[in-house]
């Protein structure tokens, strides 16, 4: 996780625009990545990241320095994304054992780029199975290593609700993934067994 000097945060709280710019530069990538994992679309993630920093700027004086700044800003991003997903009435899911949805490599080979894109499409399709709050909990837990307590505080849930949501999400994701793998294997086997013309 990124560490930002407390002095930079204090200066930004006093209205120092240069210090705020340093904060944006330090957290731009993790905030974008979280938004991309939650929303699944590059442009929407860019808009959500920008909105996150606007909200952070507006609420910076209320930031409690007893709390991790990373947790605070990523919580703002997660809440915004959950609100956007609720507005669209879409649902998503994710989990650490599936392909990572980081920003794609700028110069992958054609075959690697194709397979990565295919994996991302597949995971993003899977992400449509959980409600936004479950997805937020999963993304924060698996990709950002938030503790149960941090997720509970970030999403306004109890710790037991967080654990329950994560458990349910893992089961749903594993079941869907297993079913897809079985179908994929059966299709490949059928293709290889069909006689050549």
C-alpha positions as CSV (number, residue, x, y, z in Angstrom):
1,X,0.0,0.0,0.0
2,X,1.2,3.5,-0.7
3,X,2.4,5.6,2.1
4,X,2.0,9.4,2.1
5,X,3.9,11.6,4.5
6,X,1.5,12.9,7.2
7,X,2.9,16.4,6.6
8,X,1.7,16.3,3.0
9,X,-1.8,15.5,4.2
10,X,-1.7,18.3,6.8
11,X,-0.6,20.8,4.2
12,X,-3.4,19.6,1.8
13,X,-5.9,20.0,4.6
14,X,-4.7,23.7,5.0
15,X,-5.5,24.2,1.3
16,X,-2.0,23.7,-0.2
17,X,-2.8,22.7,-3.8
18,X,0.7,21.4,-4.4
19,X,0.3,19.0,-1.5
20,X,-3.1,17.9,-2.8
21,X,-1.6,17.3,-6.2
22,X,1.0,15.0,-4.6
23,X,-1.8,13.1,-2.9
24,X,-3.6,12.6,-6.3
25,X,-0.4,11.5,-8.0
26,X,0.4,9.0,-5.1
27,X,-3.1,7.5,-5.1
28,X,-4.2,7.8,-8.7
29,X,-3.4,4.3,-9.8
30,X,-4.8,2.4,-6.7
31,X,-8.0,4.5,-6.9
32,X,-8.4,3.9,-10.6
33,X,-7.7,0.2,-10.2
34,X,-10.4,-0.1,-7.5
35,X,-12.9,1.8,-9.6
36,X,-12.0,-0.4,-12.7
37,X,-12.5,-3.6,-10.7
38,X,-15.8,-2.4,-9.4
39,X,-17.3,-0.8,-12.5
40,X,-15.6,-2.9,-15.3
41,X,-15.3,0.0,-17.8
42,X,-12.2,2.1,-18.4
43,X,-14.0,5.4,-19.0
44,X,-16.4,4.9,-16.1
45,X,-13.4,4.1,-13.9
46,X,-11.7,7.3,-14.9
47,X,-14.8,9.3,-14.1
48,X,-15.2,7.5,-10.8
49,X,-11.5,8.2,-9.9
50,X,-11.9,11.8,-10.7
51,X,-15.1,12.0,-8.6
52,X,-13.3,10.3,-5.7
53,X,-10.6,12.9,-5.7
54,X,-13.2,15.7,-5.9
55,X,-15.0,14.2,-2.9
56,X,-11.7,13.7,-1.0
57,X,-10.8,17.4,-1.7
58,X,-14.2,18.5,-0.4
59,X,-14.0,16.4,2.7
60,X,-10.2,16.6,3.4
61,X,-10.7,18.7,6.6
62,X,-12.8,15.9,8.0
63,X,-10.2,13.3,7.5
64,X,-9.2,11.7,10.8
65,X,-5.4,11.2,10.9
66,X,-5.9,8.3,13.3
67,X,-7.2,6.4,10.3
68,X,-5.1,5.1,7.4
69,X,-5.3,7.6,4.5
70,X,-5.3,4.7,2.0
71,X,-8.3,3.2,3.8
72,X,-10.0,6.6,3.8
73,X,-9.6,7.4,0.1
74,X,-10.3,3.9,-1.1
75,X,-13.4,3.9,1.0
76,X,-14.6,7.1,-0.8
77,X,-13.9,5.3,-4.2
78,X,-15.7,2.1,-3.1
79,X,-18.8,4.1,-1.9
80,X,-19.0,6.1,-5.1
81,X,-18.7,2.9,-7.2
82,X,-21.4,1.1,-5.2
83,X,-23.7,4.1,-5.7
84,X,-23.1,4.0,-9.4
85,X,-23.8,0.3,-9.6
86,X,-27.0,0.7,-7.6
87,X,-28.1,3.4,-10.0
88,X,-27.5,1.0,-12.9
89,X,-29.1,-1.8,-11.0
90,X,-26.3,-4.1,-12.1
91,X,-24.5,-6.7,-9.9
92,X,-20.9,-7.8,-9.9
93,X,-18.4,-10.1,-8.1
94,X,-14.7,-10.8,-7.9
95,X,-12.1,-12.9,-6.1
96,X,-8.4,-13.2,-5.7
97,X,-8.0,-16.6,-7.5
98,X,-9.3,-15.2,-10.7
99,X,-7.4,-13.1,-13.3
100,X,-6.3,-9.7,-12.0
101,X,-8.0,-6.7,-13.5
102,X,-5.1,-4.3,-13.2
103,X,-4.5,-1.9,-16.0
104,X,-3.3,-3.9,-19.0
105,X,0.4,-4.1,-19.9
106,X,1.2,-1.3,-22.4
107,X,3.2,-3.5,-24.7
108,X,2.0,-7.1,-24.5
109,X,2.5,-9.5,-27.4
110,X,-0.5,-10.1,-29.6
111,X,-1.3,-13.6,-28.2
112,X,-0.7,-12.5,-24.6
113,X,-2.9,-9.4,-25.2
114,X,-5.7,-11.5,-26.7
115,X,-5.7,-14.0,-23.8
116,X,-5.5,-11.3,-21.2
117,X,-8.4,-9.5,-22.8
118,X,-10.4,-12.8,-23.0
119,X,-9.7,-13.4,-19.3
120,X,-10.7,-9.9,-18.3
121,X,-14.0,-10.3,-20.3
122,X,-14.7,-13.6,-18.6
123,X,-14.0,-12.2,-15.1
124,X,-16.0,-9.1,-15.8
125,X,-18.9,-11.3,-16.9
126,X,-18.6,-13.2,-13.6
127,X,-18.6,-9.9,-11.8
128,X,-22.2,-9.4,-12.7
129,X,-23.4,-12.1,-10.2
130,X,-23.1,-10.3,-6.8
131,X,-24.7,-7.1,-5.5
132,X,-22.6,-4.0,-5.4
133,X,-21.9,-4.1,-1.6
134,X,-20.8,-7.7,-1.8
135,X,-18.5,-6.8,-4.7
136,X,-17.1,-3.8,-2.8
137,X,-16.3,-6.1,0.2
138,X,-14.6,-8.7,-2.1
139,X,-12.5,-6.1,-4.0
140,X,-11.4,-4.4,-0.8
141,X,-10.5,-7.7,0.9
142,X,-8.8,-9.5,-1.9
143,X,-7.1,-6.8,-3.9
144,X,-6.5,-4.1,-1.2
145,X,-5.9,-6.3,1.9
146,X,-8.5,-4.4,4.0
147,X,-9.2,-6.1,7.3
148,X,-12.8,-7.1,8.2
149,X,-12.9,-4.1,10.5
150,X,-11.7,-1.7,7.7
151,X,-14.3,-3.1,5.3
152,X,-17.0,-2.9,7.9
153,X,-16.2,0.8,8.5
154,X,-15.8,1.6,4.8
155,X,-19.1,0.0,3.8
156,X,-21.1,0.8,6.9
157,X,-21.6,-2.9,7.8
158,X,-21.0,-5.0,10.8
159,X,-17.9,-7.3,10.9
160,X,-20.2,-10.3,10.9
161,X,-22.0,-9.0,7.8
162,X,-18.7,-8.5,6.0
163,X,-17.6,-12.1,6.8
164,X,-21.0,-13.4,5.7
165,X,-20.9,-11.4,2.4
166,X,-17.3,-12.6,1.7
167,X,-18.2,-16.2,2.4
168,X,-21.3,-16.0,0.2
169,X,-19.4,-14.3,-2.6
170,X,-16.6,-17.0,-2.6
171,X,-19.2,-19.8,-2.9
172,X,-21.1,-18.1,-5.7
173,X,-17.9,-17.2,-7.6
174,X,-16.4,-20.7,-7.2
175,X,-19.6,-22.4,-8.3
176,X,-20.0,-20.2,-11.4
177,X,-16.4,-20.6,-12.3
178,X,-16.5,-24.3,-11.9
179,X,-19.6,-24.5,-14.1
180,X,-18.0,-22.4,-16.8
181,X,-14.8,-24.5,-16.7
182,X,-16.8,-27.7,-17.1
183,X,-18.7,-26.3,-20.1
184,X,-15.5,-25.0,-21.7
185,X,-13.8,-28.4,-21.2
186,X,-16.8,-30.2,-22.7
187,X,-16.9,-27.9,-25.7
188,X,-13.1,-28.4,-26.3
189,X,-13.4,-32.1,-26.0
190,X,-16.4,-32.3,-28.4
191,X,-14.4,-30.2,-30.9
192,X,-11.4,-32.5,-30.7
193,X,-13.5,-35.6,-31.0
194,X,-15.5,-34.5,-34.0
195,X,-14.3,-36.2,-37.2
196,X,-12.4,-34.2,-39.7
197,X,-14.1,-33.5,-43.0
